[in-house]
Amino acid sequence: MTALPVIVSYGGYNAAGRSSFDQAYRRMVLESLDEKQRARTLAGLAALMSAAGPDWERTVVEGTLVRAIEPWVFDPQGAPCNARLDLEWLAPGRFRLRRRQLPEELPPEWTVTDCGDGTVEVTVAGGKATLYLPDRRPFPVKAAAQLPRGFDPGAHYPSRAQPRGLKLAVTGASDAVNALGIPWELICARLRPDEIGVYATSCLGQLQEEGWGGVLRARWLGERPTSKQVPLALTSMPADFVNAYVLGNVGHTEAVAGACASFLYNLHAAVRDIQAGRRRVAVVGSAEAPITLENLEGFMAMSALATEESMRRVDGGADPDPRRYSRPFCENGGFVMGESAQYLVLMDDALAVELGATIHGAVPGVFVDADGIKRSISSPGPGNFLTFAKAMALARAILGEEGLRHRSWIMAHGSSTPQNRVTESLIFDRLARVFDIRDWPVCAVKAYVGHSMASASGDQLVAAIGAMRHGLIPGIKTGTAIAPDVHAERLTIPLADLAVDPDQLAACFINAKGFGGNNATGLLLSPSLAEAMLARRHRPQWTAYLRRREAVEEARAAYEAEADRGRLHVIYRFGEGALDDETLEISREALRVPGFGQAVPLDLPNPYPDMA
């Protein structure tokens, strides 16, 4: 029998909040929730943002959507800008300027003293002023999907000058592990080390000063890179940091980068290994913090981002609202960059039943295809037809023809570019005709959380789990009408939250299209369908499973209560319990690692007896 990869936990953070226990999803459908759920969601977000004051509700509502970013650019010298800024250097790390020229959000290392004459004196901790000054040119990009205002992932553990993307990785993976409700040590005690795998990446690497940003700027700033910046900048670090500091994993590790489809690429690798029996537990994820001015400049040069000018054209010259820039399948002018970390914990179905794990869904297949010969490396191609059609064929095999037609829906890539709305909708509409599907629901959560690059399909998947559980598909509320060039004859693309019988949301297609011809489509089965499938396969063990799950649910509820109060219990095991080589037990037949219940066998058979 082929093992079914089951989602037993998920967690992370994006512009809508915390992913575990559907907090971020609930933020997307806030107005459609009952009063109790709405209050609970807002209170949890307020705690995350440290905003629990008399005005906390307004702060939360405004702070968790795509919001305006300040048009500040990096200028390390200061002196050439004195004339236009009236800036006076008093000493290293101390300067005076007019109060009105201060940024709205001050860097945390600044101490500002009012001089009483319309100027302020700024003292920078450490004596080194990293100064952000207004450029002569207005910066065209006015929106980014940032983490909720006031939430600093690095403040919840000793992050020690790590890049923002890695802070997101540690906190996001910790959220998923804490929400599991099963001690990680108990899982290790049941398995061999190589039966556990971590599959995670970023797409762009770590772009902040602590990573590539500092390396690439160092020479022209008259400085030198540090010994940490290059290794911390690598795209594999969202896996490496989780191995080293969250899980203590000595088993399999893999970091597959596939542009905007990276999360699904890593999910594909994990599903493949669980189905083949090579892995019994897989932690899958991605972390991306791409909101830097240099990166925005690069994507802007490709005409990929929504700018003030492009949105004015879309809105007929009206002053556009940056919160509504991201409009998948509507009249749009480019995508909005976002930041996010999303992690899943998967088990094979037998282990999930054995441990009493909560079932949040299952992933029976993920399909990956390239585009072939292209005129432009960033343009779409035929590969996404292949991935989506194969995912639909698998859904039909599991659910039957009627199940595919009436119980499936789509979580689209929905990047919010004019090209994507046409090409992706064409795929959905054309395949709907082939499989005789009508009124096929389509959702695009980038309207809420922007485009987080590697983490984008992770944002989609965790939102899809929430929708399947609550029976509410988030609408594209940033738009007013579906664009006329969208192929939607067979589709339903709601502009408001769409209430659906959860039984009609049994299977969701998670779609991703990435620059370079990186296409992936994953088939996600709903929590209720996955649990029914496990109950059928493991009928003799099912009563015992339900009893074991009660304790797991109690542990999960305890973590949820803590997280909703802003106590995230981030796991960071820097140097804690590091293994000494001498503690390994090695024989000709097996290798045993302390902390794991089973040894790694070394008496392997020859896989090529006919050739040796």
N, C-alpha and C positions, 0 to 999 in steps of 0.2 A: 504494500500500500504506500502511496505517495504521501509524505507528511504534508499537512496543511500549515503554512506559516500564519500564526495567530498573533494579533496585536494585543499584548497584555498590559501595556502602559504607554502613555505618550505625555510629552511635556515640552515646554519651551516658552519663548517670549517674542512678541512682535508689537507692532504699533497698537494693537487692540488689547494687549495685556498678556496674562499668563494662559498658556494652552491647557494645562492639566485641569480636569474637571470642567472643561468647556467654558472657562471664564472668558477667553478671547472671543470664542464663537458667540457667547451670550451678549457680548458687547455689540456685535454686528447686528443682532436682531433685538436690541434692547427694547424698542418701542412695541414689539410684538409679544413680549413676555408679560406674565402676570405681575402684580405689584410686588409680591414676595420675592420672586426671582430677580426682578429689576433692582430692588433694594439690596439684595445680596450681592449682585454683580457690581453695583456702584460702590458698595462698602469695601469689597475686596480690592477694587481698583484704587480706591482712595488710600487704603493701607499700603498698596504697592508703591504709590506715588508719594507717600508720606504727606498726604494732603488732607488729613482728617480734621478740618477746621470748620467754621460756620459756613464757608462758601464751597465746601468740598464737592458737592454735586455738580455745580457749574464747572469747577476746575476739571473734574474727571471727564465730563462730557466733551469739553473742548480739547482736552489734552491727549485723547487716545485716538484721534483721527489723523489723517494726513494734515500737516499744519505748515504754515509758512516758515521758511528758513531765512535767517538774516544774511544780507548780501555783504559778507565780510571776506576779505582775502588776506592771505598770509604775507606779511612784510616784516622780515626779521631785523632790519636795520633801524628804522624809525627816523633817522636824521634826514634822509631825502624827502620825507613827508612832512617835515616840520612846518613849512610855509603854508600848506593848505590845511593843516590840522592845528596850527598854533600849539604844537607840542613842544614841551621843554623837558629835556633830560636833566634830572637833578643829580643822579648817581646811577651806577649799574643797578638795574631793577627798580628804579624810582623815577617817575616822570609826572609832569603836570599837563593837563589839557582841559579844554572846555567841557563842562558837564554834558552839554547836549551831544557831544561826540562820543560819549560812552556807548558801548553796545548794550542792547536791552538785557541780555543775559550775560552777566559777568563771569569770566573764568573763576573757578573756585580758589585759585591761588592769589587772586587780587584782593588787596585791602584798600578801600577808597575812603579818603578823608576830604570833606567839603572845606574849601578854603574861604568860602563866604563872598567871593567876588565873581561868581559865575564859573569858576574853575574848580577842579578837583585834583588832589594829589594821590597817585596810585603807587602802592608798594607791592612788589611781587615777591612771594615767598621764595626763598632760595637765592635771591639777588639776581636772577636771570630773567629778563623780560621777554616773553614770547608775545608779541604784540599783534593784534588783529585790527587793521585799519581799513576804513572804507576806500574802495577803489574809485578811480575817476569814472570808470565804465560801470554802469549798472549791471549787476549779475542777472542774466535772463531767467535762470531757474529759481522759482520762488517757492517750491514745495518739496517736501520729502516726508516719507512715512517713518518718523522717528519713534523710538520707544516712548511710552507714556512719560510725560514731563515729570521730572523729579525722581524717576527710577534709574538708579545707577547700578548695573549688575556687579561691577567690581567692588562696590561698597559692602557686599554681603559675605566677603571672604578676603583673606590677605592676597590681593591680586598682584601686587608688586610690579607695577609698571607694565602690565601685559596689554597687548593691543585689544581694542574694544571687541573685535570678533571672537577672541579667545575667552574674554570675560563672559560673553554671551554663550559660548560653547559650554563652559563649566556650569553656569547657572541653568542653562537649558537642559543639559543632560542630567543634572542633579534633580531638576523638577520631574523628569520622566522616571528616574530611579526611585525617588521618594514616593511618587504616586503609584508605584508598583504594589506596595503593601506587603511585599515579601522581602526579608533581609537578603541583601546581595550575597552575604556569606553562606546563607542556606542554599542558594542556587549553586554556588561554587562547590559546596560539599557534596552535591549530587552528581557532578560532572567531571570530565577531564578538562584540563585547561584549553585544549584545542577544539573543544566543542562549543566554545564561546567566541564570538567575533564582534568587532566594532567596525562599522562601515560608515565613514563620514568624511566630509570635505567642505571646503569653501570653493568658490569659483574664481574669485579675483585675488585671493590671498589677503593678508592683513595690511591695510593701506595706511594705517595711522602712523604717527611719529615713532611708535615702538616697533614698527615693522618696516614694510617697504618704503613708507613715506619718509622715515628718518634716514634710511640707507640712500635713497635717491637724492635727498636734499643735502646730505652731509657735506659734500665737497664744495658746492657753491655757497654754503654757509660758513666755510672755513673750519669745518669740524670733521670728525671721523665717525664712521659707524661703530656701534658697540658690538661686542661678541654675541649678543642675544638677538639683535634685530633680524638678521637673515634667517636663522632657524625659526623664530617666532612668526615670520612672515609667510612661511610655506603653506600651500593649500591643504596639506595633509594634517595640519595642526588641530582642526576640530575633531579628528580621530585621535591624534597623538596625545593631546591634553586629557581627553576622556580616559584613555588607556592608563596614563601615568598618574593622574591626580583624582579621578572620580572613581574608577572601577578597580584599579590595580590589575588590569587585564594583561595576561601573558599569553593569551591565545591568539587567534587570527586577527589581523588588522588590515584594512583596505580603505583607500581614499580614491574614489573614481570621480574625476571632474568632467562634466559634460555641459559646460556653460549653464544656461538657465534650467536645464533638465537634471542637474547634478544630484539633487535629492533622490529622484526616481532612479538614476543610474546606480546609486548605492543601495537603494531598496531592491533593485533587480539582482544585484550581487548577493544580497542576504537571502532573498527568496530562493534563488538558485541553490545556494549552499544548504539551506534547511531542507529543501525538497530532495536534495541528493544525499542527505544524511550526514553531511560533513559538519554541520553546525546544529546545535539544539537551541541555542540562545543567540540572538543577534541584536545589538544596539545600533540603530540606523539613524543618521542625522546629518545636519549641515548647520553652519553658522556663517553669517555674512554681515559685515558692517561697512557697506560701501559708500556711506554718505560723507565723502570728502570733496572739497572744492575741485581738486585736481581730477578726481574720477568723474565728477559731474561735467567738468569741461570736456573730457574725452567723449562721453556719451552724447553730450550736446553737439559735438562736432559731427556726429553721425546722424544728426537730426532725429535721434531716438527719444529724447526727453521732451516732456511738455514744458514749454517756456511761456512767459507772459505774452510774448508776441503771438505764438502759435495759438494760444487759448483765446486771445482777443479776436483772431481771425475766425475761430470756431464759433465764438459767441457774438459775431457781428459787430465787433468794436466795443462791446460792453466791457466794463472792468471785471475780470474774472476772479472768482473766489478760489484761492489755492487749495482749499479743502475739497474742491470738486474737480480738480484737474484729471484725476484718474477715472476714466469713463469707458470701461470695456464695452465694446459692441455699440456704443453710442457715437455721436459726433465727437471726435477727440483729436488731440494734437501731439500725442506722445505719452510715454509712460512716466510714472513717478517712482523715483528710487526709494527703496525701503530697506530696513535692517531687521534681521530676525535670526533666531536659532530654534530649530525644531528637532526633537529626537523621539524615536519610537523604541520600545522594547518588544521584540518578537520571540516567540517560542514555537517549537513544533507542538502539534496538538496533544500528543501523549504527555509531554512534560507539563504543559499548561494544566491538564486535568490532574496530573499527579501532585502538583503544587497548589492546586486550588486557586489559580490565577483568574482575575477578572477578564472577561472576553470583551474587547472593544471593537472587534472586527477581524477580518482575515484578508490576506493578500495572496490569492492563488496564482497570480502571474503578473509580471511587468515585462513590457516589450520595448525594445530599443532598435531603432533603424536610422541610418544616415540618409542624406538627400541625394547623393550622387553628384554628377557634374553640375556646377552652378555658375551663373554669371557673376554673382556677388556672394562672398562667403557669409554675409549677414542676412541674406534673403532666405525665405522659406522654400521648401521643395517637396517632393513626393513622399519623403520618409514618414511623415506623420500619418499619411493615409494607411501605410503598412502597419504602424504600431496600433492605431486605433481600430482598424479592421480586425486585427488578430485579437485584441482585447475583447471586442464584441463577439468574436467567434467563441472565445473561452466562456464568456458570460452565457451565451446561448447553450453551450454544452452543459453548463452547471444548472441554469435556470429554465432551460427550454425556450422555445420560440416565444410563447406568451409572456414568460418572465422577462425576456429581453425587451419586448415591446412595451410592457406595462409596468415593470418594476425596476427600471434602470433610469439613471440620470447622469448628467455630465458636470464635472467640476473643471471648467475650461482654464487654459493658460491665460487667456484674456488680458493681454499685456497693456491694452489701452493705446495701441497705435493704429493709424488708419489702415496699414497693410494687414496687421494681424486680424482685425475684425472681419475682413473679407476672406482671407485665406483659411483661417481656422473655422469660421462658420460654414464655408463651402464644404470642408471635410465632414462636419457633423450633418449638414443637410443632405449631402449626397449619400452618405452611408445610411442615414435614416430612410431614404428612398429604397435603397438596396434591401434593407431588412424590414421594410414596411412599418416604420415607426412614425407616429404622429404626436405632435404636442410634446416633444422631448424636452424636459426641463434642463436648462443650462444656467449655471452659476459662475460668477467670476469675482473672487474675493479680493483681487487687487484693487477694486474700488474702495476697499477699506484699509488695506495694509500695504498698498503699493507693490513694487516689484523688488523682492529681496534677493534676486539673482539665484544663487545656489539653493537657497531655502524656499524658493517660491512654491514648488510643488509640495513641500512640507507644510507651508501655510495652507495650501489647498486641502491636503489630506486631513489635517486635524480639524479644519472647519467642516469637512464632509462628515466626519464621525459625529460631530455635534448636531449637524442637520439630520442625520439618520436617527439619532436618538430623540431629538425634540420634534421632528416633523415640520421644520421650518427651513426653507431654502432662502438664504439672504438675497435680497434683491439688489440691483445695481442702482442705488439711491442717488448716486452722484450725477446720473443722466436724466434727461427729460423725455427722450424718445430713442428707440433703436434706430441706428443710421440706415438710410434707404439702401445702401450698397451691401448690407449684411444679408447673407443667404439664410433666411429664417422661416421659410414656408412650413417646414416640418418641426420647427423648434418653438419652445416657449422660453423667452428670456425675460424674466420679470424685473420690473423697475421698483417694486416694493416686495417685502417679504412674502413668500408664497407658502401657505400652509398646505401640507400634503400628508396623507395617511402614511405613517412610517413604513407600512408594509409595501408601499409603492416605491420606497427608496432602498430596496434590497441590495442593489448593486450600483456602484458609482465608478465612472471612468475618470481617473485623475490624469489630465493631459498636460504635457509640457513641450514647448518648442524653444530650442536654444540656438543662438548664433553658431555658425559653423556647420549646421546640419545635424544638430543634436536633438533627436526626437525621442520621446518616451511616453507611453501610456500604461498606467497601472490599473488593475481591476481591484477595487475595494469592496468587500462584502460587508453588509451591515452587522452590527453587534448581535441583533436577534437572529439573523440567518446563520452567522458563524456559530453561535451557541447551539442552534438547532442541529447543525451538521455535526458538531462535536458530540452532542447527546446521542445522535444516531450511531456514530462510530464507537463510542465508549459507554454504551448502555449499561454494562455490568458495573462500571466504576462511577456512574453518574451520581448516585445518592451520596457516596462518600465524597465526591468532588464538591457537591453543594455544601456539605458540612464543613469541609476545609475552607471553602470560599468565605464563610461567615467571618472567620478570624482575619482573613485578608481584607475584607471590606471594612472591618473595624479599624485596622491599621491605616487604610486609605483615608477613611473619614477623619482620623486624628491628624493626618498630614494636611488634608484640605482645610481643616479648621485653623491650623497654624499658618498655612500659606495665605488664607484670606485675611489674616491679621498682619501680614507683611513679614512674618517669620519664616523665611524660605529654607532654612537649614541646608544651605549650599554645601555640597560635599567637596572638600579640597584636602587631599591626603598627601601634601608635599613632604616627601621623605619619610612618611609614616609607614612603618612596617615594610620597608624596602627589603627585598629578598637578597640574601647573600648566596653567592654561587655555591658555597660549601653546604648549604641546606638542601640542595637538590640531591635526591637519591637516584643513582643511575646504575642500571645493570644492563646486561646484553639484551634482556627481554623488555624492559620498561624504564620509563623516566617518571619519577614522582615529584610533584611540586607541592610544597607546604600550602595548606589552605584549600586544596582541591581533593575531592573524595575519591577520584579515580586517577590512575596513572596513565600516561601516554604510552601505548604499546610500541615497541621497536622491532618486534618479530614480524615484519611485514612480508606478505607473500609477493612473489615476483609477478607483476601485472602483465608481463610479456613472456610467458613460458614457451610460446611457439617461436620466439625470436631469439631467446637467449642461448 
